[in-house]
Amino acid sequence: MADVSGLDTGSASASPYSTSEKRICLAQLRSERGLPDAALVDARGYSRFKHGDAAAGRRFAVALAALAAQRLGDRPVLATTSAFDRVPPAAYSLLLPFVQQLRLLRPDLQIGTFRITRRGVSNGDYSQMTAADRRTAIGAGDLSPERDVTGALVLALDDIRVTGNHERAMDRCLLEAGVGDVRHLYVVDAARFADCPQIESVLNEAAVAGAGDLLDIADGRRFVPNARLCRRVLALPEPELRVFVDRAEPALLGWLGAAVAHDRLAQVPAYQDRVRVWDAVTAAAGARSGSGVG
């Protein structure tokens, strides 16, 4: 394992660890207070990663690649991330730096990538759902690999494991598609909180109190917008949403408008009202500036 001695253990394990041959994780959540302030996976860094900070994501991806490199034999691998339809989740930003680092560490290893598509989106914030609601939100029947994966060894990257519902859906989807073996790599293992999975939302929100924090992430040199950022912007109270729209770059507003359309959020009950507010606020901003937004 990577040597990270000296890191503050805080409320999560500070050193990368593997819970089994099937699963590799960087941090284990131990307290309902959340992640520590100083660790390989820290509270602020993880929260910012979930909302588009690709610099934090790259740090996690490189660490995961170092662990994977030690555990893999010489069998070719295919890497993927949590499934999505059109708008990628935060976990998708792990894929490229993970593969790049793994190729550097294991030039002998044949490494490919593929995507798993998901039909539709969750009706609401998955991180705030109960275990029962999560089972309803995502099932193996909603997922499908985009390429032939028969006999492959798959490395599935994701940000967090809580109830294991998404992992089980991924496993079933991939094994039914003929995959030989699936290994899961997570930034955070929060499985001990499976009975209260809304802890995931606490971790997501640790560094994102409002519009100012989202704008700060978006101003970063390594910023990759994602589905969670889109939903978080929609969730802003209307006064804060106006601040966000007035200060955000036109390119980002255009991306957000496209994300809302691609995921058809205006047709998803949990987001319908928020999309109407978004449309009104962006239309007003466009009228003030003399040009449309989006």
C-alpha positions in Angstrom: 0.0 0.0 0.0 1.0 3.6 -0.5 2.9 5.1 2.4 0.8 7.9 3.9 2.1 7.7 7.4 1.8 10.9 9.5 -1.6 11.9 8.1 -4.3 13.0 10.6 -6.7 10.1 11.2 -9.5 12.4 12.1 -12.9 10.8 11.5 -11.8 8.6 8.6 -8.9 6.2 8.2 -6.0 8.2 6.9 -4.2 5.5 4.9 -5.5 3.9 1.7 -6.8 0.4 2.4 -8.5 -2.5 0.7 -11.5 -4.0 2.3 -11.2 -7.1 0.1 -9.7 -8.3 -3.2 -12.9 -7.0 -4.8 -12.7 -3.5 -3.4 -10.1 -0.8 -3.0 -10.8 2.4 -1.1 -8.8 5.5 -0.2 -10.6 6.4 3.0 -13.1 4.8 5.4 -15.7 7.0 7.0 -15.7 6.4 10.8 -17.8 9.3 12.2 -21.1 11.0 11.4 -19.2 14.3 11.7 -17.8 13.5 8.2 -14.3 13.4 6.8 -11.2 14.9 8.5 -9.9 18.3 7.7 -6.4 17.1 7.0 -6.0 13.7 5.2 -5.4 12.2 1.8 -9.2 12.4 1.4 -10.2 15.6 3.3 -13.6 17.1 3.9 -13.1 20.2 1.8 -11.3 18.4 -1.1 -13.9 15.7 -1.4 -16.8 18.1 -1.4 -15.2 20.3 -4.0 -14.4 17.3 -6.1 -18.1 16.3 -6.1 -18.9 19.7 -7.5 -16.3 19.9 -10.3 -12.9 20.5 -8.7 -10.8 18.3 -11.0 -7.6 19.0 -9.2 -8.9 17.3 -6.1 -10.3 14.5 -8.3 -6.9 14.0 -9.9 -5.3 13.6 -6.5 -7.7 10.9 -5.6 -7.4 9.2 -9.0 -3.6 9.1 -8.8 -3.7 7.5 -5.3 -6.2 4.9 -6.5 -4.0 4.1 -9.5 -1.0 3.5 -7.2 -3.0 1.0 -5.2 -4.4 -0.7 -8.2 -1.0 -1.0 -9.8 0.3 -3.0 -6.8 -2.7 -5.4 -6.9 -3.1 -6.2 -10.6 -1.4 -9.0 -12.3 -0.6 -9.0 -16.0 -4.2 -9.5 -17.2 -5.6 -6.7 -19.5 -8.1 -4.4 -17.8 -10.9 -2.2 -18.8 -11.7 0.8 -16.6 -15.0 2.5 -16.2 -17.0 4.7 -13.8 -20.5 4.9 -12.3 -23.1 4.8 -15.0 -24.8 7.9 -16.6 -27.0 8.9 -19.5 -25.8 12.2 -21.0 -24.4 14.4 -18.2 -21.4 12.8 -16.4 -21.2 12.5 -12.6 -18.2 13.6 -10.5 -16.7 10.1 -10.7 -16.3 10.4 -14.4 -13.5 13.0 -13.8 -11.5 10.2 -12.1 -11.2 8.1 -15.2 -8.7 9.9 -17.4 -6.1 10.7 -14.6 -6.5 7.2 -13.2 -5.8 5.5 -16.5 -2.9 7.9 -17.3 -1.3 7.2 -13.9 -1.9 3.4 -14.1 -0.2 3.4 -17.5 2.8 5.2 -16.1 3.1 2.8 -13.2 2.3 -0.3 -15.2 3.6 0.1 -18.8 3.4 -3.6 -19.1 -0.4 -3.6 -18.6 -2.9 -3.4 -21.4 -5.5 -0.8 -20.2 -8.7 0.2 -22.0 -11.8 2.2 -21.0 -15.5 2.0 -21.7 -18.7 3.7 -20.5 -21.8 2.2 -18.8 -24.9 4.0 -19.9 -27.9 4.5 -17.5 -31.4 4.9 -18.6 -32.9 8.0 -17.1 -31.9 9.9 -13.9 -32.9 9.7 -10.3 -36.0 11.5 -9.1 -34.1 13.7 -6.6 -30.8 13.9 -4.9 -29.5 10.3 -4.6 -27.3 11.2 -1.7 -30.3 12.2 0.3 -32.3 9.1 -0.4 -33.0 6.2 2.0 -31.7 2.8 1.3 -35.2 1.7 0.0 -35.4 4.8 -2.3 -31.9 4.0 -3.7 -33.0 0.5 -4.7 -35.9 2.0 -6.6 -33.7 4.7 -8.2 -31.1 2.4 -9.7 -31.3 -1.2 -10.7 -29.2 -3.4 -13.0 -31.9 -3.2 -15.7 -31.2 0.6 -16.0 -27.5 0.0 -16.9 -25.8 -1.3 -20.0 -22.1 -1.3 -21.2 -21.5 0.5 -24.4 -19.1 -2.1 -25.8 -18.4 -5.9 -25.7 -16.9 -6.7 -22.3 -17.0 -10.5 -22.5 -14.4 -12.1 -20.3 -12.9 -8.7 -19.2 -11.4 -7.7 -15.9 -13.2 -4.5 -15.1 -12.0 -1.7 -12.7 -15.1 0.3 -11.7 -14.2 3.8 -10.3 -16.7 5.6 -8.1 -16.6 8.3 -5.4 -18.4 6.6 -2.5 -19.9 3.3 -1.3 -22.7 3.5 1.3 -25.5 1.0 0.9 -23.8 -0.9 -1.9 -26.9 -0.6 -4.1 -25.1 0.9 -7.1 -22.2 -1.6 -6.7 -24.7 -4.5 -6.8 -26.4 -3.0 -9.9 -23.1 -2.6 -11.6 -22.0 -6.1 -10.8 -25.2 -7.6 -12.1 -25.2 -5.5 -15.3 -21.5 -6.4 -16.0 -21.7 -10.1 -15.1 -24.8 -10.5 -17.3 -22.8 -8.9 -20.1 -20.1 -11.6 -19.7 -17.5 -9.7 -17.7 -15.1 -12.2 -16.1 -14.3 -10.1 -12.9 -15.3 -6.7 -11.4 -13.2 -4.8 -8.9 -14.5 -1.6 -7.4 -12.3 1.4 -6.5 -13.7 4.1 -4.2 -12.5 7.4 -2.9 -14.6 6.8 0.3 -16.0 3.7 1.9 -19.0 4.7 4.1 -20.5 1.3 4.4 -20.8 1.4 8.1 -23.4 4.1 7.6 -25.6 1.9 5.3 -28.5 2.4 7.8 -28.4 6.2 7.4 -27.1 6.7 3.9 -27.9 10.4 3.9 -24.5 10.8 5.5 -23.4 11.0 1.8 -25.1 14.4 1.5 -23.2 15.7 4.5 -19.9 14.8 2.8 -21.0 16.4 -0.5 -22.0 19.7 1.2 -19.0 20.1 3.5 -17.4 22.9 1.4 -20.4 24.1 -0.6 -22.6 26.4 1.5 -24.0 28.5 -1.3 -23.5 30.3 -4.6 -20.1 31.8 -3.6 -18.5 28.4 -3.0 -19.8 27.0 -6.3 -18.5 30.0 -8.2 -15.1 29.6 -6.5 -14.9 26.0 -7.7 -15.9 27.1 -11.2 -13.2 29.7 -11.2 -10.5 27.1 -10.6 -7.9 26.3 -13.3 -9.0 22.6 -13.3 -12.8 22.7 -13.3 -14.9 20.0 -14.9 -18.7 20.6 -14.5 -20.8 17.6 -13.7 -24.4 16.5 -12.9 -24.1 17.2 -9.2 -23.0 20.8 -9.8 -26.0 21.2 -12.1 -28.4 19.9 -9.4 -26.8 21.9 -6.7 -27.1 25.1 -8.7 -30.8 24.4 -9.3 -31.2 23.9 -5.6 -30.0 27.4 -4.7 -32.6 29.7 -3.2 -33.7 32.1 -5.8 -31.8 35.2 -4.5 -28.6 33.1 -4.5 -29.4 31.7 -7.9 -29.6 35.2 -9.3 -26.2 36.0 -7.8 -24.8 32.8 -9.4 -26.3 33.6 -12.8 -25.1 37.2 -12.7 -21.5 36.2 -11.8 -21.0 32.9 -13.7 -19.2 32.8 -17.1 -21.6 32.5 -20.0 -20.0 29.3 -21.1 -20.8 27.7 -17.8 -24.4 29.0 -17.9 -24.7 27.5 -21.4 -23.3 24.2 -20.1 -25.8 24.1 -17.2 -28.7 24.9 -19.6 -27.7 22.1 -21.9 -27.3 19.7 -18.9 -30.8 20.5 -17.7 -32.1 19.8 -21.3 -30.0 16.6 -21.8 -31.2 15.1 -18.6 -34.8 16.3 -19.2 -35.0 17.6 -15.7 -38.1 19.7 -16.5 -39.9 16.3 -16.8 -38.5 14.9 -13.5 -40.9 15.7 -10.7 -38.2 16.5 -8.1 -36.7 19.1 -10.3 -39.7 20.6 -12.2 -40.2 23.6 -9.9 -36.5 24.4 -9.7 -36.1 24.3 -13.5 -38.9 26.8 -13.8 -37.1 29.1 -11.4 -33.8 28.5 -13.4 -35.6 29.4 -16.6 -37.0 32.6 -15.2 -33.8 33.7 -13.6 -31.7 33.1 -16.7 -34.3 34.7 -18.9 -34.2 37.8 -16.7 -30.4 37.9 -16.8 -30.4 37.6 -20.5 -32.9 40.4 -20.9 -30.8 42.7 -18.7 -27.7 41.9 -20.7 -29.5 42.1 -24.0 -28.7 38.5 -25.0 -30.1 35.1 -24.1 -28.4 32.7 -21.7 -27.9 29.1 -22.6 
